Amino acid sequence: MDRTQKIILGLLVVAAVGVVVVFSGMIPKAAPVATPVFTVYFFYGEECPHCHNVLPFIHSLQQKYPDVDFQLLETWHNQTNFNLSVSLNQKLGIQKWGVPEVIVGNVTLMGDVDIPDKLESVILDQKKKS
């Protein structure tokens, strides 16, 4: 390789490195994954029509609030989820509960009317506290 070819090759390498440096600052970085600030427990029964009325609303809130940990827990066929429901309700002093039920912090909402009407404001209140 003669001197001219070496100079051209050297200039091409320098130019390529420069292009990489310039464009590397333009590549968007992935957004950091947010650590959930609190948990929304949604207890439901597989065959419960009221639960199925609420599920689309819960899914929409999951999309709207990605920093909130939504736990969708079927309790009619899953003993572990049922036991968690019992435990949380006992801690909150709730004596009568059923599905659909949402627990956020110390707030409990039940039914396919209260959950869609009140859950988002409960989430917003909880976010202010976190």
GUGU-603022 format. One record per residue (C-alpha): residue in three letters; x, y, z. Coordinates in Angstrom, 2 decimals. Layout:
<atoms>
{atom "ALA",{X,Y,Z}}
...
</atoms>
This chain:
<atoms>
{atom "MET",{0.00,0.00,0.00}}
{atom "ASP",{1.51,3.31,-0.98}}
{atom "ARG",{1.57,6.51,1.05}}
{atom "THR",{-1.51,8.03,-0.64}}
{atom "GLN",{-3.61,4.94,0.06}}
{atom "LYS",{-2.50,4.96,3.72}}
{atom "ILE",{-3.49,8.63,4.06}}
{atom "ILE",{-6.89,8.00,2.45}}
{atom "LEU",{-7.47,4.97,4.67}}
{atom "GLY",{-6.49,6.97,7.74}}
{atom "LEU",{-8.87,9.79,6.83}}
{atom "LEU",{-11.70,7.29,6.28}}
{atom "VAL",{-11.11,5.76,9.73}}
{atom "VAL",{-11.08,9.20,11.37}}
{atom "ALA",{-14.26,10.16,9.50}}
{atom "ALA",{-15.99,6.91,10.50}}
{atom "VAL",{-15.09,7.41,14.17}}
{atom "GLY",{-16.36,11.00,13.96}}
{atom "VAL",{-19.66,9.86,12.48}}
{atom "VAL",{-20.09,7.28,15.24}}
{atom "VAL",{-19.34,9.89,17.94}}
{atom "VAL",{-21.76,12.43,16.45}}
{atom "PHE",{-24.60,10.00,15.89}}
{atom "SER",{-24.22,8.12,19.17}}
{atom "GLY",{-25.50,11.21,20.97}}
{atom "MET",{-28.61,11.15,18.77}}
{atom "ILE",{-29.69,7.61,19.57}}
{atom "PRO",{-32.53,7.79,22.07}}
{atom "LYS",{-31.86,6.04,25.32}}
{atom "ALA",{-34.43,3.62,26.71}}
{atom "ALA",{-36.49,5.14,29.47}}
{atom "PRO",{-35.66,3.74,32.87}}
{atom "VAL",{-38.21,1.30,34.21}}
{atom "ALA",{-40.08,2.91,37.07}}
{atom "THR",{-40.16,1.12,40.37}}
{atom "PRO",{-43.80,0.77,41.43}}
{atom "VAL",{-44.73,3.35,44.03}}
{atom "PHE",{-47.54,1.27,45.56}}
{atom "THR",{-49.76,-1.72,44.85}}
{atom "VAL",{-53.38,-1.94,43.75}}
{atom "TYR",{-54.79,-5.35,44.65}}
{atom "PHE",{-57.73,-6.36,42.45}}
{atom "PHE",{-59.44,-9.50,43.71}}
{atom "TYR",{-61.87,-11.21,41.36}}
{atom "GLY",{-63.64,-14.49,40.65}}
{atom "GLU",{-63.22,-16.18,37.29}}
{atom "GLU",{-66.94,-16.72,36.75}}
{atom "CYS",{-68.06,-13.43,38.35}}
{atom "PRO",{-69.91,-11.22,35.83}}
{atom "HIS",{-69.40,-8.11,37.99}}
{atom "CYS",{-65.65,-8.77,37.97}}
{atom "HIS",{-65.65,-9.03,34.20}}
{atom "ASN",{-67.47,-5.68,34.03}}
{atom "VAL",{-64.62,-4.08,36.02}}
{atom "LEU",{-61.65,-5.80,34.31}}
{atom "PRO",{-61.48,-3.48,31.24}}
{atom "PHE",{-61.40,-0.48,33.58}}
{atom "ILE",{-58.59,-2.05,35.62}}
{atom "HIS",{-56.63,-2.76,32.42}}
{atom "SER",{-57.05,0.85,31.28}}
{atom "LEU",{-55.67,2.10,34.60}}
{atom "GLN",{-52.71,-0.30,34.28}}
{atom "GLN",{-51.85,1.40,30.99}}
{atom "LYS",{-52.44,4.90,32.35}}
{atom "TYR",{-50.38,4.40,35.52}}
{atom "PRO",{-47.37,2.21,34.65}}
{atom "ASP",{-45.62,3.23,37.87}}
{atom "VAL",{-48.34,1.53,39.94}}
{atom "ASP",{-48.12,-2.19,40.67}}
{atom "PHE",{-51.48,-3.73,39.72}}
{atom "GLN",{-51.98,-7.24,41.12}}
{atom "LEU",{-54.94,-9.03,39.49}}
{atom "LEU",{-55.67,-11.93,41.79}}
{atom "GLU",{-58.29,-14.60,41.09}}
{atom "THR",{-59.65,-15.84,44.45}}
{atom "TRP",{-62.31,-18.43,43.59}}
{atom "HIS",{-59.87,-21.02,42.26}}
{atom "ASN",{-56.58,-19.88,43.80}}
{atom "GLN",{-56.18,-20.54,47.53}}
{atom "THR",{-53.04,-18.40,47.85}}
{atom "ASN",{-54.84,-15.36,46.40}}
{atom "PHE",{-57.88,-16.05,48.58}}
{atom "ASN",{-55.65,-16.20,51.68}}
{atom "LEU",{-54.06,-12.87,50.74}}
{atom "SER",{-57.51,-11.34,50.35}}
{atom "VAL",{-58.54,-12.64,53.79}}
{atom "SER",{-55.32,-11.38,55.36}}
{atom "LEU",{-55.55,-7.87,53.88}}
{atom "ASN",{-59.23,-7.55,54.78}}
{atom "GLN",{-58.53,-8.68,58.35}}
{atom "LYS",{-55.72,-6.11,58.69}}
{atom "LEU",{-58.12,-3.41,57.51}}
{atom "GLY",{-60.89,-4.58,59.83}}
{atom "ILE",{-63.21,-5.46,56.95}}
{atom "GLN",{-65.58,-8.20,58.05}}
{atom "LYS",{-67.66,-8.65,54.90}}
{atom "TRP",{-66.00,-8.74,51.55}}
{atom "GLY",{-66.39,-10.33,48.19}}
{atom "VAL",{-65.44,-9.78,44.60}}
{atom "PRO",{-64.76,-7.62,42.78}}
{atom "GLU",{-62.69,-5.86,45.40}}
{atom "VAL",{-59.81,-3.42,45.22}}
{atom "ILE",{-57.44,-2.64,48.07}}
{atom "VAL",{-55.05,0.30,47.83}}
{atom "GLY",{-53.20,1.05,51.04}}
{atom "ASN",{-55.92,1.26,53.66}}
{atom "VAL",{-58.75,1.90,51.17}}
{atom "THR",{-61.14,-0.84,50.09}}
{atom "LEU",{-63.56,-0.56,47.19}}
{atom "MET",{-66.08,-3.25,46.31}}
{atom "GLY",{-68.42,-3.83,43.42}}
{atom "ASP",{-68.73,-2.87,39.80}}
{atom "VAL",{-70.05,0.59,40.67}}
{atom "ASP",{-67.66,1.82,43.38}}
{atom "ILE",{-64.48,0.58,41.71}}
{atom "PRO",{-64.97,2.45,38.39}}
{atom "ASP",{-66.37,5.51,40.19}}
{atom "LYS",{-63.68,5.88,42.85}}
{atom "LEU",{-60.52,3.92,42.07}}
{atom "GLU",{-58.75,6.50,39.94}}
{atom "SER",{-59.14,9.20,42.59}}
{atom "VAL",{-57.83,6.74,45.21}}
{atom "ILE",{-54.80,6.09,42.99}}
{atom "LEU",{-54.17,9.82,42.55}}
{atom "ASP",{-54.45,10.39,46.32}}
{atom "GLN",{-52.04,7.54,46.97}}
{atom "LYS",{-49.58,8.91,44.40}}
{atom "LYS",{-49.56,12.26,46.24}}
{atom "LYS",{-48.63,10.41,49.45}}
{atom "SER",{-45.85,8.35,47.83}}
</atoms>
